[in-house]
C-alpha cells in the first residue's frame, strides 16, 4: 500500500462439516481448522496479478527491490 492504509490479520477456529465439503470444489476433510483472514484498505490488484497470486515465488517487486512469496497454500494429503 504505497499511499498507506490498514492491514488486518485475523484468526478464527472453525468446524467444517460434510455439507460444506460437498459444496466446495477444493479438497478438504470435515474437522476443526484455523481460518486465517487477511484484508486491507489498499487499491487492490489488477487482473494479471490476481491470476498469479497462488504461484509460490510470484512477486510484483522490481528486480533488486526484494523478493516475495505468493499466497502459497498447503493441503494435507
N, C-alpha and C positions, 0 to 999 in steps of 0.2 A: 504494500500500500504506500506508494511513493509520496502521496499527499497526506498520509496519516489515516487513522481510522481506529476501529475497535476490533480486536481479535478475541473470540470467546471459544474456550475449550471446555467441554462438559463431558462427564461420565455418568452412566446410569446402569444399574443392574436391571436386566430384562429376562423374562422367561419366554422362550419361543416354543409355541405349541405346533402340533401336527398340521392344523388348519393353515397356519401362517406358512409353514414349509411347502404345502401344496400350492399356495397362491403365488410363490416367487420362483423365478426361473433359475436362480443360482443354487448351488448345493449347500444345504445347511441341515443339521440334525436338530430335532427338538431338544431343548435343555435350557440351562441357565447360562447367560452370556453377559459380558460387559459391553455396553453400547458407548462408542466414542463419537461425539459430535463436535465438529469444528465449523464455526461460521465467522464471517467478518463483514464489515461495512465498506469494503473496498469497491473498486469499479467493476469487478467481475472479470471473466475470461472470454476471449474470443473463441469462435468455433474450432479453429485449428488447435488451440491449446486444450480445449475440452476433449477433443478426440484423442489426445495423447496422455492425459493425466495419470493413467494407471501403468504407464511404462516405467519400469523401476529406475532408470537413470535419465529420464527426461528432465530437462531444465529449460527455462526461458532466459537464463542469465547469459550475458555475452562471454565470449572466451576471455579468460583472465579475470573474470569478476566473481569467481567462486563456482561451486558445483551445487547440484540439487538432486534430490531424490523425488521421484513422482509419488503419487499416492499408492505406494506398493501395498498389496493385500496378501493376507495369508489365510489359507483354508486348511483345516485339519483334514487329513486324508484317512 
